[in-house]
Amino acid sequence: MRGARRVATLAAVLALPFCPAVAFAQDGPVFKDGEAQPVFDPKDVVKESLWVRAPVDSDRDGKDDEVYTEVVRPGATQRGLKVPVVYMVSPYFSGGNDVANHNVDVELYVPDKRTGAVRKATEDERLKAAVGPQPIISTRYQDYFISRGYAVVYAESLGTGKSTGCPTSGGRNETIGAKSVVDWLNGRTTARDAAGAAVTAAWSTGKTGMMGVSYNGTLPNAVASTGVRGLEAIVPIAAISSWYDYYRADGAVVAPGTFQGEDEDVLAEYVYTRADREICKPVIAEVARDQDRITGDYSKFWDERNYVKDARNVRAGVLEAHGLNDWNVKMTHAEQWYSALKKYGVQHKIWLHQSAHTDPDTLRSPEWRRTLNRWFTHYLWGQDNGVEKEPRATIQREDKSWVDEAEWPAPGTSEVRLKLTPGGSTKGGIGLWSQGRAVEKLTDDATKTAESLVDLPSSPNRLSYSSPAVKKDVRISGKSTAALRIAFDRPAANVTTLLVDRAPDGKSSVITRGWTDPQNRVDPAKTKPITPGQFYDVEVPIVPDDYVLKAGHKLEFVLISSDYDYTLRPKPGAGLALDLSRTTIKLPVVGGWGALFHAVS
């Protein structure tokens, strides 16, 4: 979540230029074709700076925390117009600190033998503030919304900038802090200006929409999960839905893409930008302790940061956007949040694109802004434009075209179970039928990347299984699972699975991957010892995707142990043995078994 932080102060953020294409002589909203129209002058605005009281004392100074907030609202609100709010909250508005990631070249944890002790990176390993995913703060939208009659409200997350309190990387206090601004907009909490005078939001209708990218999109998920009244819509973009799944995977300590060694405490230290540099140190030390990089187990610490479990509380209409190639905030977050919203009957729509960790607005698709406009026009202005009845899924395909579908995963998708056939040290087979019993082995070498192992014609460090070239396109839509029957020659090992697209010219592309700690084979919250030499049933959740394997291409399943770019990296040597006859790869195929059968036969 940390970023190449081209982040300005809030004051600079609010000074973006805008060139209107219409004449502005309007003191009320105008709607056309279900969309709010740009009839307000975005230069005619009222700006306010204030501190909202949050009913939490996360810095333990004996006083309620305060959330620094800036309001930009149409000038017409000075003439009696009440408007809804687009609200953006971020820990990044005041930049970040130089921080050090954890070392990942450590041995794995074995119960009662803590060989995997954590140390901080050396000075040579320090990461500077100029690395990480850009924390897009969506200021590109300010004039867009102001011209359509919305107020735009910005707030600094607790422990950052001019807010008090402490950053806890998704902790309950951050949710309460962000929620308090919604409460203030609805008259349920107080705010003050720099002189201490009370500030109210009498200009607001109370109807609020939240949006943002990455951490800034995660906070809308968090606030919505409280069921706060007045929050009518959220647009989480590339957003986390459970922090455990950002820094862990089924018991394994796993990094967000390209940020090996980052963890909850590192992120908290990065965004700890309030003026008082001492008061939050004990709180961040507790985060470092409770995150538990030793076992990787799910715990009360992570449960506090799991918004999926509270999806039943969501009242807001959710327009979720995510990149199908986002390996920072992985598609796991989008899929599990979206599935939970569907389960509990929350109004929902998903927008999936082919880029990585970014705002779909950067793709310059006019349909994105049209959808965003219609979403907020319906939920914040109360216009009956039918957006909630439109197709639930908009997906950008590999050729960059956009398609609308009734729902996601794609209708007609069903699980297909594939079996492996021998030859994995070179190239075994994967298909619809099993061919006898075989046990094949690999030896872990964490110094080699997954991509390099995938392309070797043979290797003792991976097992690889290929389908025939498919005769028709095959689409995978949703989450896959590898159900492995596997043994280990050591009491601890990483397990990594890959799905790979092999083109006719031999070029490979990793479609998706998954990880697990076999010590957590029963429960992510419980480490259970491994007996070397004994076979275990281990299920590996694979990061969800929506992918078309083109005609002429082959699907490959690859098993490795450590994943250089994501997992902890123990010394080479751990041995894994895979029982092919009791291993199954479960894929969500559009058209199910029949579609795959006709593609490979």
C-alpha positions in Angstrom: 0.0 0.0 0.0 3.0 2.3 0.4 3.7 4.3 -2.7 5.8 6.2 -5.2 4.2 8.9 -3.2 3.7 11.7 -5.5 1.4 13.0 -2.8 0.9 16.7 -2.3 -0.5 18.4 0.8 -4.2 18.9 0.9 -3.8 22.5 0.1 -2.0 21.7 -3.1 -4.5 19.0 -3.9 -7.4 21.4 -3.8 -5.8 23.7 -6.4 -6.2 21.6 -9.5 -7.2 23.5 -12.7 -10.4 22.9 -14.5 -11.7 24.1 -17.9 -15.5 24.0 -18.0 -17.2 23.4 -21.3 -20.5 24.9 -20.3 -21.9 28.2 -18.9 -22.6 28.1 -15.2 -25.7 29.9 -14.0 -27.3 27.2 -11.9 -28.3 27.0 -8.2 -29.8 23.5 -8.4 -28.8 20.1 -9.9 -29.8 19.1 -13.5 -30.1 15.5 -14.5 -30.1 14.0 -18.1 -30.2 10.4 -19.1 -29.8 9.4 -15.5 -26.6 11.4 -14.9 -26.0 14.6 -13.0 -24.9 17.3 -15.4 -22.0 19.8 -15.0 -24.0 22.9 -14.3 -22.1 24.4 -11.3 -19.0 26.5 -11.6 -16.2 24.4 -10.0 -14.4 27.7 -9.2 -17.3 29.0 -7.2 -16.7 27.0 -4.0 -16.6 27.4 -0.3 -13.6 25.8 1.5 -13.5 24.9 5.2 -10.9 23.3 7.4 -12.0 21.6 10.6 -11.4 18.8 13.1 -14.1 16.2 13.6 -14.3 14.5 17.0 -14.0 10.7 16.9 -15.2 8.7 19.9 -11.9 6.8 20.3 -8.6 7.6 22.1 -6.1 5.6 20.1 -3.1 7.7 21.2 -4.1 7.2 24.9 -3.8 10.9 25.8 -7.1 10.9 27.7 -8.9 12.9 24.9 -11.0 11.8 21.9 -9.1 11.6 18.7 -9.8 14.3 16.0 -9.9 13.8 12.3 -8.5 16.7 10.2 -11.0 17.4 7.4 -11.3 19.8 4.5 -14.5 20.6 2.8 -14.9 21.9 -0.8 -18.6 22.7 -1.6 -20.4 24.5 -4.3 -21.0 28.2 -3.7 -24.7 27.6 -4.1 -24.7 26.0 -0.7 -24.2 29.6 0.7 -27.5 30.4 -1.0 -29.5 27.6 0.6 -28.9 24.6 -1.6 -28.2 21.4 0.3 -26.0 18.9 -1.5 -24.7 15.3 -1.0 -21.1 14.5 -0.4 -18.3 12.6 -2.1 -15.9 11.8 0.8 -12.3 10.7 0.4 -10.2 9.7 3.4 -6.5 8.8 3.3 -3.4 8.2 5.4 -1.3 9.5 2.5 -2.3 13.2 2.2 0.8 14.2 4.2 3.3 11.9 2.6 5.2 9.3 4.4 8.4 8.4 6.3 11.5 6.4 5.4 10.9 2.9 6.7 12.6 -0.5 6.7 11.0 -3.7 5.7 11.4 -7.0 7.4 14.1 -9.4 6.2 12.5 -12.4 4.4 15.6 -14.6 4.1 14.8 -16.5 7.2 14.0 -20.1 8.2 10.3 -21.1 8.6 8.7 -21.5 11.9 8.6 -24.9 13.5 6.5 -25.3 16.7 8.6 -25.0 19.8 11.6 -24.1 17.7 11.5 -20.4 16.7 14.1 -20.4 14.0 12.1 -17.8 12.1 12.7 -14.9 14.4 12.1 -11.5 12.9 14.7 -8.8 12.5 14.5 -5.4 11.0 16.3 -4.8 7.8 19.7 -3.2 7.9 20.4 0.3 6.7 21.5 -1.1 3.4 18.1 -2.7 3.0 16.0 0.3 3.9 13.2 1.3 1.5 12.7 4.9 0.9 9.4 6.8 0.5 9.8 6.8 -3.2 8.9 3.1 -3.6 5.6 1.3 -3.5 2.3 1.6 -5.2 1.2 5.1 -5.9 -1.6 6.0 -3.4 -3.9 7.6 -5.8 -6.0 10.2 -3.9 -8.6 10.7 -6.6 -8.2 14.5 -6.7 -8.7 14.1 -10.4 -12.5 13.9 -9.6 -12.9 17.1 -7.5 -14.0 19.5 -10.3 -16.0 16.7 -11.9 -18.1 16.3 -8.8 -18.3 20.0 -7.8 -19.6 20.9 -11.2 -22.4 18.3 -10.7 -23.5 19.7 -7.4 -21.7 17.5 -4.9 -19.5 18.7 -2.1 -16.1 17.0 -1.9 -14.8 16.2 1.6 -11.2 15.1 2.3 -10.0 13.7 5.6 -6.7 12.6 7.0 -6.7 9.2 8.7 -5.9 9.0 12.4 -2.2 9.4 13.2 -1.5 11.2 9.9 -1.0 14.8 9.0 -3.1 17.1 11.2 -5.2 14.4 12.7 -4.5 13.1 16.2 -4.7 9.4 17.2 -2.5 6.6 15.9 -2.2 4.7 12.7 -2.8 0.9 13.1 -3.0 -0.3 9.4 -6.7 -1.1 9.3 -7.4 -1.3 13.0 -10.8 -0.5 14.5 -9.7 3.0 15.5 -9.1 4.0 11.9 -12.5 2.8 10.9 -14.1 4.8 13.7 -12.1 7.9 12.7 -13.2 7.6 9.1 -16.8 6.9 10.1 -16.9 10.0 12.3 -16.9 12.3 9.3 -20.0 10.6 8.0 -21.5 11.0 11.5 -20.6 14.7 11.4 -22.2 15.2 8.0 -25.4 13.7 9.6 -25.2 15.8 12.8 -24.2 12.9 15.1 -20.8 14.2 16.2 -19.2 17.6 16.6 -16.4 19.4 14.8 -14.3 22.6 15.5 -12.3 25.0 13.5 -8.7 26.1 14.2 -10.0 28.7 16.7 -12.1 26.1 18.5 -15.5 27.3 17.2 -18.1 24.7 16.4 -18.6 23.8 12.7 -21.7 22.2 11.4 -22.6 20.7 8.1 -26.0 22.4 7.7 -25.4 22.6 3.9 -25.3 18.8 3.6 -28.2 16.5 2.8 -26.3 13.9 4.9 -26.2 11.5 1.9 -22.6 10.5 1.6 -20.6 8.4 -0.9 -17.0 7.3 -0.3 -14.4 6.3 -2.8 -10.7 5.9 -3.2 -7.9 3.6 -4.4 -5.8 1.1 -2.4 -5.7 2.1 1.3 -8.0 5.0 0.4 -10.5 2.5 -1.1 -10.1 0.1 1.9 -11.4 2.7 4.3 -14.7 2.9 2.5 -15.0 -0.9 2.9 -14.2 -0.5 6.6 -16.7 2.2 7.2 -19.5 0.5 5.2 -19.0 -2.6 7.2 -20.2 -0.7 10.3 -23.6 -0.1 8.8 -23.3 3.7 9.5 -26.5 5.6 8.4 -26.0 8.2 5.8 -23.3 6.3 3.9 -25.4 5.6 0.8 -22.7 4.4 -1.7 -19.1 3.4 -1.8 -16.7 2.9 -4.7 -13.7 0.8 -3.4 -11.0 0.7 -6.0 -8.2 -1.8 -5.7 -9.2 -2.1 -2.1 -8.4 -4.5 0.7 -11.3 -6.4 2.2 -9.3 -8.3 4.8 -5.9 -7.2 5.9 -4.9 -10.8 6.7 -5.1 -11.6 3.0 -2.9 -8.7 2.2 0.0 -9.8 4.3 -0.7 -13.5 4.8 -2.1 -16.4 2.7 -3.6 -19.4 4.5 -1.1 -19.4 7.3 1.9 -18.3 5.1 3.6 -14.9 5.5 3.2 -13.5 2.0 4.0 -10.1 0.7 2.0 -7.7 -1.5 3.5 -7.8 -5.0 6.9 -6.1 -5.2 7.0 -5.2 -1.5 8.8 -8.2 0.1 9.0 -7.8 3.8 6.4 -5.1 4.2 3.9 -5.7 7.0 1.3 -4.0 9.2 3.9 -2.3 11.4 6.0 -1.1 8.4 2.9 0.5 6.9 1.9 2.1 10.2 5.4 3.6 10.6 5.2 4.9 7.0 2.0 6.8 7.4 2.7 8.0 11.0 3.1 11.7 9.9 1.4 13.6 12.7 3.5 16.2 14.4 4.0 14.3 17.7 6.6 11.7 16.8 6.6 9.8 20.2 3.0 9.3 21.3 2.2 6.5 18.8 5.4 4.4 19.2 3.9 2.1 21.9 0.8 1.5 19.7 2.9 0.7 16.6 5.1 -1.6 18.7 1.9 -3.5 19.7 1.1 -3.8 16.0 4.5 -5.3 15.3 4.0 -7.8 18.1 0.5 -8.8 17.3 0.8 -9.2 13.6 2.9 -12.4 14.3 5.3 -12.9 11.4 6.4 -16.1 13.2 3.4 -18.4 12.7 1.4 -16.5 10.2 -1.8 -17.6 12.0 -5.1 -15.8 11.7 -5.9 -14.2 15.1 -8.0 -11.6 16.9 -5.6 -9.0 15.6 -6.4 -9.9 12.0 -10.1 -10.5 12.7 -10.4 -6.9 13.8 -9.2 -6.0 10.3 -11.5 -8.4 8.4 -14.4 -6.4 6.8 -15.8 -9.4 5.0 -17.2 -11.0 8.1 -19.2 -7.8 8.7 -20.5 -7.5 5.1 -24.1 -8.2 6.4 -24.0 -4.7 7.9 -23.4 -2.9 4.7 -26.2 -0.5 3.7 -24.4 1.3 0.9 -24.6 0.4 -2.7 -21.2 -0.9 -3.7 -19.5 -0.2 -7.0 -16.3 -2.3 -6.8 -13.4 -1.8 -9.2 -10.3 -4.0 -9.4 -7.4 -4.8 -11.8 -7.3 -8.4 -12.9 -3.5 -8.0 -12.9 -3.2 -6.4 -9.5 -0.6 -8.3 -7.5 -0.4 -5.6 -4.8 -4.0 -5.8 -3.6 -4.8 -9.2 -5.1 -8.0 -10.2 -6.7 -8.7 -12.3 -3.6 -9.9 -9.1 -2.0 -12.4 -8.2 -4.7 -13.8 -11.7 -5.0 -14.4 -12.4 -1.3 -15.9 -8.9 -0.7 -18.1 -9.1 -3.8 -19.2 -12.7 -2.9 -20.2 -11.6 0.6 -22.1 -8.6 -0.7 -24.1 -10.8 -3.0 -24.7 -13.3 -0.2 -26.3 -10.6 2.0 -28.3 -8.9 -0.7 -26.3 -5.7 -0.8 -26.7 -3.6 -4.0 -23.5 -4.3 -6.0 -21.7 -4.0 -9.2 -18.1 -5.0 -10.2 -15.8 -3.3 -12.7 -12.8 -5.4 -13.7 -10.0 -4.2 -15.9 -6.8 -5.6 -17.4 -4.4 -3.2 -15.6 -2.7 -3.6 -12.3 -3.0 -1.5 -9.1 -4.7 1.6 -10.5 -7.8 3.7 -10.8 -9.8 2.6 -13.9 -10.2 6.4 -14.7 -6.5 6.2 -15.8 -7.7 3.9 -18.7 -9.6 6.8 -20.2 -12.7 4.7 -20.6 -15.7 7.1 -20.9 -17.9 4.2 -19.6 -16.2 4.3 -16.2 -17.2 7.9 -15.5 -20.6 7.3 -16.9 -21.1 4.3 -14.5 -19.6 6.3 -11.6 -21.9 9.3 -12.3 -25.0 7.1 -12.6 -24.1 5.2 -9.3 -23.8 8.4 -7.3 -26.7 10.1 -9.1 -28.9 7.2 -8.0 -27.7 6.7 -4.4 -26.8 10.3 -3.5 -29.2 12.4 -5.5 -32.0 9.8 -5.3 -32.6 9.7 -9.1 -34.4 6.6 -10.3 -32.1 6.0 -13.3 -32.2 2.2 -13.1 -28.4 1.7 -12.5 -29.1 -0.9 -9.8 -30.9 -3.0 -12.5 -28.2 -2.8 -15.1 -25.7 -5.7 -15.7 -23.8 -6.4 -12.5 -20.4 -6.9 -14.2 -18.3 -4.8 -16.6 -15.1 -6.5 -17.7 -12.3 -5.4 -19.9 -11.2 -8.4 -22.0 -7.6 -9.2 -23.0 -8.1 -7.3 -26.3 -9.0 -4.2 -24.2 -12.6 -4.3 -25.3 -15.3 -3.9 -22.6 -18.2 -6.3 -22.1 -21.2 -6.2 -19.8 -22.4 -9.4 -18.1 -25.3 -10.2 -15.8 -23.0 -11.1 -12.9 -19.5 -12.2 -11.9 -18.2 -14.9 -11.9 -19.7 -15.3 -15.4 -23.1 -17.0 -15.6 -22.7 -20.6 -16.7 -19.4 -21.1 -14.7 -19.0 -24.4 -12.9 -16.1 -26.2 -11.2 -14.1 -28.6 -13.4 -11.7 -31.1 -11.7 -8.5 -31.8 -13.4 -6.0 -34.6 -12.7 -2.2 -34.8 -13.2 -0.2 -37.4 -15.1 3.5 -38.2 -14.5 6.5 -36.4 -15.8 6.5 -33.2 -13.7 10.3 -32.8 -13.5 10.2 -32.2 -17.2 6.5 -31.8 -18.3 3.7 -34.0 -17.1 0.1 -33.8 -18.1 -3.0 -32.2 -16.8 -6.4 -33.3 -18.0 -9.9 -34.6 -17.3 -8.8 -38.1 -16.4 -6.3 -39.7 -14.0 -3.7 -42.2 -15.3 -2.7 -44.4 -12.4 -0.6 -43.8 -9.3 2.7 -41.8 -9.1 4.6 -39.8 -6.6 6.8 -37.0 -7.9 9.3 -34.9 -5.9 10.9 -31.5 -5.9 13.5 -29.7 -3.8 12.9 -26.1 -2.7 15.2 -23.4 -3.9 14.0 -20.0 -2.8 16.8 -18.2 -4.7 15.0 -18.9 -8.0 12.0 -17.0 -9.1 8.8 -18.8 -10.0 8.9 -17.3 -13.6 12.4 -18.7 -14.1 11.4 -22.2 -12.9 8.3 -22.2 -15.1 10.4 -21.8 -18.2 13.1 -24.4 -17.5 12.7 -27.5 -19.7 13.5 -29.6 -16.6 14.2 -28.8 -13.0 14.5 -30.6 -9.6 13.0 -27.5 -8.1 9.5 -27.6 -9.6 6.9 -29.9 -11.0 5.1 -28.9 -14.2 2.0 -30.4 -15.9 0.6 -29.3 -19.2 -2.7 -29.7 -21.0 -2.8 -30.2 -24.8 -3.2 -27.1 -26.9 -6.9 -26.1 -26.6 -8.9 -26.1 -29.8 -11.3 -23.4 -28.6 -11.0 -20.5 -26.2 -11.4 -21.6 -22.5 -12.5 -19.0 -20.0 -11.7 -19.2 -16.3 -14.0 -17.0 -14.1 -13.7 -17.0 -10.3 -11.5 -18.7 -7.8 -9.5 -21.9 -8.3 -8.1 -24.4 -5.8 -5.3 -27.0 -5.8 -6.2 -29.9 -3.6 -2.9 -31.6 -3.1 -1.8 -34.9 -1.5 1.6 -34.0 -0.3 4.5 -35.0 2.0 7.5 -33.1 3.3 10.9 -34.2 4.5 11.1 -31.3 6.9 8.6 -30.0 9.6 8.1 -26.7 7.7 7.9 -25.7 4.1 6.2 -23.2 1.8 3.8 -24.5 -0.8 3.2 -22.4 -4.0 1.0 -23.2 -7.0 0.9 -21.5 -10.4 -1.5 -21.6 -13.3 0.4 -20.7 -16.5 -0.6 -19.9 -20.1 1.9 -21.4 -22.6 1.6 -19.8 -26.1 2.2 -21.7 -29.3 5.6 -20.0 -29.6 6.6 -21.3 -26.2 6.2 -18.0 -24.4 4.8 -18.4 -20.8 2.6 -16.1 -18.8 1.7 -16.7 -15.1 -2.1 -16.4 -15.0 -2.4 -16.6 -11.2 -0.9 -18.2 -8.2 -1.6 -19.3 -4.7 0.2 -20.1 -1.4 -0.3 -22.0 1.8 1.5 -23.0 5.0 0.9 -26.8 5.3 1.1 -26.4 9.1 -2.3 -24.5 8.7 -3.8 -27.2 6.5 -6.8 -27.5 8.9 -7.3 -23.9 9.9 -5.5 -20.6 9.1 -5.8 -19.8 12.8 -4.1 -22.9 14.0 -0.6 -24.2 13.4 -0.5 -28.0 13.5 2.9 -29.7 13.3 4.0 -31.7 10.3 5.5 -35.2 10.6 8.2 -35.5 7.9 7.5 -38.3 5.5 3.7 -38.4 6.2 1.3 -37.5 3.4 -1.3 -34.8 4.1 -4.3 -33.4 2.2 -3.4 -29.7 1.7 -5.8 -27.3 -0.1 -4.2 -24.2 -1.7 -6.5 -21.3 -2.5 -5.5 -19.7 -5.8 -6.0 -16.0 -6.3 -9.2 -15.5 -8.3 -9.1 -14.4 -11.9 -11.1 -13.9 -15.1 -8.9 -15.2 -17.9 -9.4 -16.5 -21.5 -6.9 -19.2 -22.6 -6.9 -18.7 -26.3 -7.2 -21.4 -28.9 -3.8 -23.0 -29.6 -2.5 -22.2 -26.1 -1.8 -24.7 -23.3 -2.8 -24.5 -19.6 0.0 -25.5 -17.2 -0.1 -26.3 -13.5 3.2 -25.7 -11.7 4.1 -26.6 -8.1 7.0 -25.0 -6.3 7.8 -24.5 -2.6 9.1 -21.0 -1.9 8.1 -18.1 -4.1 11.0 -15.7 -4.3 8.8 -12.6 -4.8 6.1 -13.4 -2.2 6.9 -15.9 0.5 9.6 -16.1 3.2 12.8 -17.5 1.7 14.4 -20.3 3.8 17.7 -21.9 2.7 17.3 -24.3 -0.2 16.8 -28.0 0.5 13.3 -28.8 1.7 11.9 -31.8 -0.2 8.2 -32.1 -1.3 6.5 -35.3 -2.6 3.3 -35.0 -4.5 0.9 -38.0 -4.9 -0.6 -37.4 -8.3 -3.4 -39.9 -7.9 -4.9 -38.0 -5.0 -4.3 -34.5 -6.3 -7.0 -32.4 -8.0 -6.9 -29.0 -9.6 -10.3 -27.3 -9.4 -11.0 -24.6 -12.0 -14.1 -22.4 -12.5 -14.7 -22.9 -16.2 -17.4 -21.0 -18.2 -19.5 -23.7 -19.7 -18.1 -26.3 -17.2 -16.9 -29.8 -18.0 -18.4 -29.9 -21.4 -16.7 -26.7 -22.6 -13.3 -27.9 -21.5 -13.9 -31.4 -22.9 -14.7 -30.0 -26.4 -11.7 -27.7 -26.2 -9.2 -30.5 -25.5 -10.7 -33.5 -27.3 
